[in-house]
Amino acid sequence: MLFEDLPVELIAEVLGELDLPSLINVSYLSKRLHLVASDSSLNPWRRPILTDLRARNYTVTLKHLSVRSTVPRQNWVEILSLAPPSFLLFEATLPNLKDSEWEECFNRRFLPSWKRWRKDGSWKEAFLKVLFRLWHRGTTSCTSDEAWTKYIVLNRNGSANVLELSSRNFNPVTIFNELKLQNNLAHLETRIRLLVEFVDIRILAFGTMTKPRNPASFNTNAHLLLNPPGIMPSEQNNSSAKQQAPVSRQNSIDDHGVYPISASSSSPISQVHRLPVSSFTYSRLTQPIPALMHGNYPFYTPGGLDLRWSNYSDTEEGSRWVGSLMLVAQILGPSDGDALQPSRQYASFDWSDLWAIAPWLEEIITTRIDGPGLGH
């Protein structure tokens, strides 16, 4: 039996094991191979394209893949969602896509609040504008595109604030030191957790941990954000794309042993710890798409780079998240380095962005304040 006599599904599976240059050559060897390679339902191109993107192997073949008629246009949704800004803006030959496909690329790559940049233009225009702004701010110190940067603070009383500061003077370490001073926690070390990283930005959480004397200083929402109830750092929890887990019970937080906290109706902190009876189905985040190091988010991603549970040893010794937890969106530059170096730029992080990366908090945080204050 000849190779071309095999079922088309088997042929596509074999072609998917080739690298891009070889797959291009094979796709033109015969009419049958050409038809299999260009079939969007079989799509043998996806695997080699993802292999090159994850290996950051941006060859000439990948740059000009859009001129190949055998490559289904759907593959460019992956490329536009995962490739670095400089490659897409200055090197790649972009394809002609439908407006709905550009919208999907936008949603898969950027935070939801960034849709405000679209205004009345097309989704392609919005995608390229935001991509250029990210590249520009990631490589320069210019802040003219976004003069004010928003960030979110989760308070220990269960409320949350969206605050903003001049982008030119935005320094999360300085801001959080002021928050520690306001909470009488200036003597505690600042703990920084990488919550999740995307292609262009990473979400950082600034908080403090200690062995509190008063349970009222616990920041329950900080724990719920960094360690979602029902998700543990083990391979077993990643066996399925979805999991059903109780977010809360009537008078206690179902924290699966991480924070053994309970509150009675007579407790002064019962209003903070008592949550409505509900359940939540966790599913892997797809809009926006996390980077490979957090590919299973909000589930644990093996590999040693998902550090949301790195405080386990501290909690076993009685330490808890106390005071405020601050969330910021940091723009990734062209080179890796110190995440908190002064040259780093930050983007706005709003309510819709928080609900996108932590939807289980949306029904829990009911007091949402735009600007400073307690919401009274």
C-alpha positions as CSV (number, residue, x, y, z in Angstrom):
1,M,0.0,0.0,0.0
2,L,1.3,3.4,-0.9
3,F,1.4,6.3,1.6
4,E,-1.2,8.2,-0.4
5,D,-3.6,5.3,-0.2
6,L,-4.0,5.6,3.6
7,P,-7.0,7.3,5.1
8,V,-6.7,11.1,5.0
9,E,-6.8,11.3,8.8
10,L,-3.6,9.1,9.0
11,I,-1.9,11.1,6.3
12,A,-2.7,14.4,8.2
13,E,-1.4,12.8,11.4
14,V,1.9,11.9,9.7
15,L,2.3,15.3,8.1
16,G,1.7,17.0,11.4
17,E,5.0,15.4,12.7
18,L,7.0,17.3,10.0
19,D,8.7,20.6,10.6
20,L,7.3,23.6,8.6
21,P,9.8,23.6,5.7
22,S,9.3,19.9,5.1
23,L,5.6,20.1,5.4
24,I,5.5,22.9,2.7
25,N,7.6,20.7,0.3
26,V,5.4,17.6,0.9
27,S,2.2,19.6,0.4
28,Y,3.2,20.2,-3.2
29,L,4.3,16.6,-4.1
30,S,0.9,15.4,-5.3
31,K,-2.7,16.5,-5.7
32,R,-3.9,14.2,-2.8
33,L,-1.2,15.5,-0.4
34,H,-2.1,19.1,-1.5
35,L,-5.8,18.5,-0.7
36,V,-5.0,16.9,2.7
37,A,-2.6,19.8,3.7
38,S,-5.1,22.5,2.7
39,D,-8.1,20.8,4.4
40,S,-9.0,23.1,7.4
41,S,-10.7,20.2,9.2
42,L,-7.6,18.0,9.1
43,N,-5.1,20.9,9.5
44,P,-1.7,19.2,9.8
45,W,-0.1,22.7,10.2
46,R,-1.2,23.4,13.7
47,R,1.4,21.2,15.5
48,P,4.5,22.4,13.7
49,I,3.4,26.0,14.0
50,L,2.8,25.7,17.7
51,T,6.2,23.9,18.0
52,D,8.0,26.9,16.4
53,L,6.0,29.4,18.4
54,R,6.8,27.8,21.7
55,A,10.5,27.3,20.8
56,R,10.6,31.0,19.6
57,N,11.8,29.8,16.3
58,Y,10.7,32.6,14.0
59,T,12.1,31.4,10.7
60,V,11.6,32.9,7.2
61,T,9.1,30.1,6.6
62,L,6.9,31.2,9.5
63,K,7.2,34.9,8.6
64,H,5.8,34.4,5.1
65,L,3.4,31.5,5.8
66,S,0.4,33.6,4.8
67,V,1.4,33.5,1.1
68,R,1.0,29.7,1.0
69,S,-2.4,28.7,-0.3
70,T,-2.2,25.3,1.3
71,V,-2.1,26.8,4.9
72,P,-5.7,27.3,6.3
73,R,-6.2,30.8,7.6
74,Q,-7.3,29.5,11.0
75,N,-3.7,28.9,11.9
76,W,-3.0,32.6,11.9
77,V,-5.3,33.0,14.8
78,E,-2.8,31.0,16.8
79,I,0.2,32.9,15.4
80,L,-1.4,36.3,16.1
81,S,-2.3,35.2,19.6
82,L,1.1,33.9,20.6
83,A,3.9,35.5,18.5
84,P,5.8,38.5,19.9
85,P,4.8,42.0,18.9
86,S,8.1,42.8,17.0
87,F,7.7,39.7,14.9
88,L,4.1,40.5,13.9
89,L,4.6,44.3,13.4
90,F,7.9,44.3,11.5
91,E,8.7,40.9,10.1
92,A,5.6,38.7,9.3
93,T,3.5,39.0,6.3
94,L,0.0,39.3,7.7
95,P,-2.9,37.5,6.0
96,N,-6.3,38.7,5.1
97,L,-8.7,37.7,7.8
98,K,-12.4,38.3,8.5
99,D,-13.2,40.9,11.1
100,S,-14.6,38.2,13.4
101,E,-11.2,36.4,13.2
102,W,-9.4,39.6,14.2
103,E,-11.8,40.0,17.1
104,E,-11.0,36.4,18.2
105,C,-7.3,37.2,18.0
106,F,-7.8,40.4,20.1
107,N,-9.8,38.5,22.8
108,R,-7.2,35.7,23.0
109,R,-4.3,38.0,23.3
110,F,-5.3,41.1,25.3
111,L,-7.1,41.9,28.6
112,P,-10.8,42.6,28.3
113,S,-10.6,46.2,29.5
114,W,-8.3,47.0,26.5
115,K,-11.3,46.8,24.2
116,R,-11.8,50.5,24.9
117,W,-9.0,51.3,22.4
118,R,-11.1,50.0,19.6
119,K,-13.6,52.8,19.5
120,D,-15.3,52.8,16.0
121,G,-12.6,51.1,13.9
122,S,-12.2,47.6,12.8
123,W,-10.9,44.8,15.0
124,K,-7.8,44.5,12.8
125,E,-7.0,48.2,13.4
126,A,-7.6,47.8,17.2
127,F,-5.4,44.7,17.3
128,L,-2.5,46.3,15.6
129,K,-2.9,49.6,17.5
130,V,-2.8,47.8,20.9
131,L,0.0,45.6,19.8
132,F,2.1,48.6,18.7
133,R,1.4,50.4,22.0
134,L,2.6,47.3,23.9
135,W,5.7,47.1,21.9
136,H,6.4,50.8,22.2
137,R,5.8,50.9,26.0
138,G,7.8,47.7,26.5
139,T,10.9,49.1,24.7
140,T,10.7,52.7,25.8
141,S,9.8,54.8,28.9
142,C,7.1,56.7,27.0
143,T,3.7,57.0,28.8
144,S,1.9,59.3,26.4
145,D,-0.5,56.5,25.2
146,E,-1.7,55.9,28.8
147,A,-1.1,58.8,31.2
148,W,-2.9,57.0,34.1
149,T,-2.4,53.4,35.2
150,K,-5.1,51.6,37.1
151,Y,-4.5,48.8,39.6
152,I,-6.7,46.8,42.0
153,V,-6.4,46.5,45.8
154,L,-8.2,43.7,47.6
155,N,-8.9,44.8,51.2
156,R,-8.9,42.6,54.3
157,N,-12.6,43.5,55.0
158,G,-13.7,41.9,51.7
159,S,-14.1,45.0,49.6
160,A,-11.9,46.0,46.6
161,N,-10.8,49.3,45.1
162,V,-9.7,50.3,41.6
163,L,-7.2,53.0,42.0
164,E,-5.0,54.9,39.5
165,L,-1.8,56.8,39.5
166,S,0.2,58.8,37.0
167,S,2.0,56.3,34.6
168,R,5.1,58.4,34.7
169,N,5.4,57.9,38.5
170,F,4.0,54.4,38.7
171,N,6.1,52.2,40.9
172,P,4.3,49.3,42.5
173,V,6.9,48.8,45.3
174,T,6.4,52.4,46.4
175,I,2.6,52.2,46.2
176,F,2.5,49.0,48.2
177,N,4.9,50.4,50.8
178,E,2.4,53.2,51.4
179,L,-0.4,50.6,51.7
180,K,1.6,48.7,54.3
181,L,2.1,51.9,56.2
182,Q,-1.7,52.6,56.2
183,N,-2.3,49.1,57.5
184,N,0.3,49.4,60.2
185,L,2.3,46.6,58.5
186,A,5.4,48.5,57.4
187,H,7.6,46.1,59.4
188,L,6.6,43.1,57.3
189,E,8.4,41.8,54.2
190,T,6.6,42.4,50.9
191,R,5.7,39.1,49.2
192,I,5.4,39.3,45.4
193,R,3.6,36.5,43.6
194,L,3.4,36.0,39.8
195,L,-0.3,35.2,39.5
196,V,-0.4,34.5,35.7
197,E,1.7,35.5,32.7
198,F,0.4,36.1,29.2
199,V,2.2,36.8,25.9
200,D,2.6,40.6,26.5
201,I,2.0,41.1,30.2
202,R,2.2,39.4,33.6
203,I,-0.2,39.9,36.6
204,L,1.7,40.5,39.8
205,A,0.3,40.3,43.3
206,F,1.9,42.3,46.2
207,G,1.0,41.2,49.7
208,T,2.2,40.5,53.2
209,M,2.2,37.3,55.4
210,T,2.6,36.9,59.1
211,K,1.2,34.9,62.0
212,P,-1.6,37.3,63.0
213,R,-2.8,37.7,66.6
214,N,-6.2,38.9,65.5
215,P,-8.2,36.8,62.9
216,A,-9.8,40.1,61.7
217,S,-6.5,40.9,59.9
218,F,-6.8,37.9,57.6
219,N,-7.3,38.7,53.9
220,T,-9.6,35.9,52.9
221,N,-9.9,37.1,49.3
222,A,-6.1,37.1,48.8
223,H,-6.1,33.4,49.6
224,L,-9.1,32.7,47.3
225,L,-7.3,34.5,44.5
226,L,-3.9,32.9,44.8
227,N,-5.1,29.4,45.8
228,P,-8.6,28.8,44.4
229,P,-10.7,26.5,46.5
230,G,-10.6,22.9,45.3
231,I,-7.4,23.3,43.2
232,M,-4.2,21.9,44.5
233,P,-0.7,21.9,43.1
234,S,-0.7,18.2,41.9
235,E,-0.8,16.4,38.5
236,Q,-4.1,14.8,39.4
237,N,-6.0,18.1,39.3
238,N,-5.0,18.7,35.7
239,S,-6.4,15.5,34.3
240,S,-9.5,17.3,33.0
241,A,-10.2,20.6,31.4
242,K,-13.0,21.4,33.9
243,Q,-13.6,20.8,37.6
244,Q,-16.6,21.3,39.8
245,A,-15.6,22.6,43.3
246,P,-17.6,24.3,46.0
247,V,-16.5,27.9,46.4
248,S,-18.1,28.3,49.8
249,R,-20.4,26.9,52.5
250,Q,-22.9,28.8,54.6
251,N,-20.7,29.6,57.6
252,S,-17.2,28.7,56.6
253,I,-14.7,28.8,53.7
254,D,-14.1,25.5,52.1
255,D,-10.4,26.1,51.8
256,H,-9.4,22.4,51.8
257,G,-7.0,22.7,54.6
258,V,-4.9,25.6,53.4
259,Y,-6.5,28.1,55.7
260,P,-8.4,26.4,58.5
261,I,-10.7,29.3,59.1
262,S,-14.3,29.1,60.2
263,A,-16.7,31.8,61.5
264,S,-19.7,31.6,63.7
265,S,-22.6,33.9,63.5
266,S,-21.4,35.7,66.7
267,S,-17.9,36.2,65.4
268,P,-16.9,39.8,64.6
269,I,-15.3,38.6,61.4
270,S,-18.3,36.4,60.3
271,Q,-19.4,39.0,57.7
272,V,-16.0,38.8,56.0
273,H,-15.8,35.0,56.0
274,R,-19.4,34.1,55.4
275,L,-20.0,33.6,51.7
276,P,-23.1,32.7,49.7
277,V,-23.8,29.1,49.0
278,S,-22.7,28.4,45.4
279,S,-20.4,26.3,43.3
280,F,-18.1,27.1,40.4
281,T,-16.9,25.1,37.5
282,Y,-13.3,25.9,36.8
283,S,-12.1,25.8,33.3
284,R,-8.8,26.6,31.6
285,L,-8.4,30.2,30.8
286,T,-8.6,30.8,27.0
287,Q,-9.3,34.5,26.7
288,P,-6.7,35.8,27.1
289,I,-4.4,32.8,26.6
290,P,-1.8,32.3,29.3
291,A,1.9,31.8,28.5
292,L,3.2,28.2,28.4
293,M,4.5,28.4,32.0
294,H,0.9,28.9,33.1
295,G,-0.8,26.9,30.4
296,N,-3.2,25.1,32.7
297,Y,-4.3,28.3,34.6
298,P,-6.2,28.4,37.0
299,F,-5.2,24.8,37.5
300,Y,-1.6,24.1,38.6
301,T,0.8,24.0,35.7
302,P,3.7,21.5,36.3
303,G,7.3,22.6,35.5
304,G,8.2,24.6,38.6
305,L,7.2,28.0,37.3
306,D,3.7,28.2,38.7
307,L,4.5,29.6,42.2
308,R,1.0,30.5,43.4
309,W,1.4,27.7,46.1
310,S,4.9,28.7,47.2
311,N,3.5,29.9,50.5
312,Y,2.4,26.4,51.6
313,S,5.3,26.0,54.1
314,D,4.5,29.4,55.6
315,T,0.8,28.5,56.0
316,E,1.7,25.2,57.7
317,E,3.6,27.3,60.3
318,G,0.6,29.5,60.9
319,S,1.3,32.4,58.5
320,R,-1.6,34.1,56.7
321,W,-2.1,36.8,54.1
322,V,-2.8,39.9,56.1
323,G,-3.6,43.5,55.1
324,S,-4.2,44.5,51.5
325,L,-3.3,42.6,48.4
326,M,-2.4,44.7,45.3
327,L,-2.7,43.5,41.7
328,V,-0.8,45.2,38.8
329,A,-0.3,44.4,35.1
330,Q,3.3,44.6,34.1
331,I,4.3,44.9,30.4
332,L,6.9,42.4,29.3
333,G,9.9,43.8,27.5
334,P,12.0,42.2,24.7
335,S,14.5,40.7,27.2
336,D,14.0,38.9,30.5
337,G,15.4,40.4,33.6
338,D,14.5,41.8,37.0
339,A,10.7,42.0,37.1
340,L,10.9,45.1,39.3
341,Q,13.6,47.1,37.6
342,P,12.7,50.8,37.3
343,S,12.5,50.7,33.5
344,R,9.6,48.4,33.6
345,Q,6.2,49.7,32.3
346,Y,2.8,48.9,33.6
347,A,-0.7,48.7,32.0
348,S,-4.1,49.4,33.5
349,F,-5.8,46.5,35.3
350,D,-9.6,46.9,35.8
351,W,-12.6,45.1,37.1
352,S,-13.3,43.2,33.9
353,D,-9.6,41.9,33.8
354,L,-10.0,40.6,37.4
355,W,-13.2,38.8,36.6
356,A,-11.5,37.3,33.5
357,I,-8.6,35.8,35.4
358,A,-10.5,35.0,38.6
359,P,-14.2,34.7,37.8
360,W,-14.8,32.9,41.1
361,L,-14.3,36.2,42.9
362,E,-17.0,38.0,41.0
363,E,-19.8,36.8,43.3
364,I,-17.7,37.1,46.4
365,I,-16.4,40.7,46.1
366,T,-19.7,42.6,46.3
367,T,-18.3,45.9,47.5
368,R,-16.4,47.4,44.5
369,I,-15.2,50.9,44.8
370,D,-13.9,53.0,41.9
371,G,-11.3,55.2,43.5
372,P,-10.1,55.5,47.2
373,G,-12.4,55.1,50.1
374,L,-14.4,52.4,52.0
375,G,-17.5,52.5,49.9
376,H,-19.8,54.0,52.6
